[in-house]
Amino acid sequence: MYPNLYYAFKDLFGVEWTGLKLINSFGFFVALSFIATAFVLTAELRRKTKEGLLTYKEEKVVVGKPASVGELLINFILGFVMGFKLIGAFLDREALVDTQTYILSGQGSWGAGILMALLFAFLKWQEKNKTKLAKPEERTIKIWPHERVGDMVIYAFIFGFLGAKIFHNLENINDLIRDPIGSLISFSGLTFYGGLICATIAIWRYCRKNNMNAIHVADTFAPAMMLAYGLGRIGCQVAGDGDWGIVNTHPKPFSWLPDWAWAYTYPHNVISEGVHIPGCVGQYCAELPQAVFPTPLYEIIACLLLFGFLWSIRKRIKTPGVLAAIYLIVNGIERFCIELIRVNTKYHFWGISPTQAELIAAFLIISGIVLLVVFTRRNNRQLRRTL
């Protein structure tokens, strides 16, 4: 396991760059998933715009203004934080013995922080100065849907992270009660469905505000979300963040299947779960006492295949909302099935013991089927009216 990129680079390339401890493996792959999502969304929004399903919105902007005090201040702060913490970590090899403690502490390099702060502020001033006019002008511009991808990805990230954190703490309420501050600020512990629900609400409101048909936007998000989930799970598998399965004592079904793909102990996992590894010294020295199903690996394969499926049928589906409905169905089925062999908190009521993910997965499947029927019937009625 590689809890962060420091261990990956050390093992793969033989270099020890202490600053890489700031980049958690899980976060790295989540970032890659957002980049991939942005590319897919941009391509799909362009396509739907060409088909006349989405259009631009006119907005008034002022051009030619110099950099404001607020813009310079924001860039100054961002530069300072980056220099103070990131460069500070490279300069002090002992800074990241405990990464989370370092990030939340007052440790860092003041010199690097001030230099980076001044550099960021200067670059912003220079950028605005190049377009400065003697007299700023108000202009009306057209903003197309694909030009809003950056905003939508940021909205999805912020509200998705908050939702994932909230739902995780609700699912592990005992940990929250025992250590409320630690549970809230911890970098581990994220629930995908919590992120999906909150991000969906945020994007829906954003679409309404910016005159974008939410149904068509939902169709563009369907394959992108499946791709993002599959890539994000790579981070779970590489870091060993606790999203593994139950103990697997069954014999391998195929001789050609690697042992780690059937039952794995997740040595050096990022949450230090399990028993101590003999001879290991440092922060991540635990592995599970018994091998478990590597469920993140299974989800990587399943979700990338489902992305390929959604991507292959997207142009053939002409009814708005149907692709999004299919996404809800296949996503729910995939997650419900994986929960059968995955470790998770269970609820007990009415004689059943489902997990939070199983309940939400079942809701998504039912919702997807209902929406599929509703959108199909609505489209058929519209077709009959035009005949």
Secondary structure, DSSP 8 states (H G I E B T S, - for coil): --SBHHHHHHHHH----GGGGGSBHHHHHHHHHHHHHHHHHHHHHHHHHHTTSS--EEEEEEES----HHHHHHHHHHHHHIIIIIIHHHH-TTTTSSHHHHHTSS-S-HHHHHHHHHHHHHHHHHHHHHT--SS-EEEEEEE-GGGGHHHHHHHHHHHHHHHHHHHHHHHTHHHHHH-HHHHHH-S----HHHHHHHHHHHHHHHHHHTT--HHHHHHHHHHHHHHHHHHHHHHHHHHT-S--BSB--S--S-TTS-GGGTSB--TT-TT--SEE-TT--SS--EE-SS-B--HHHHHHHHHHHHHHHHHHHTTT--STTHHHHHHHHHHHHHHHHHHTTB---B--BTTB--BHHHHHHHHHHHHHHHHHHHHHHHHHHHHHHH-
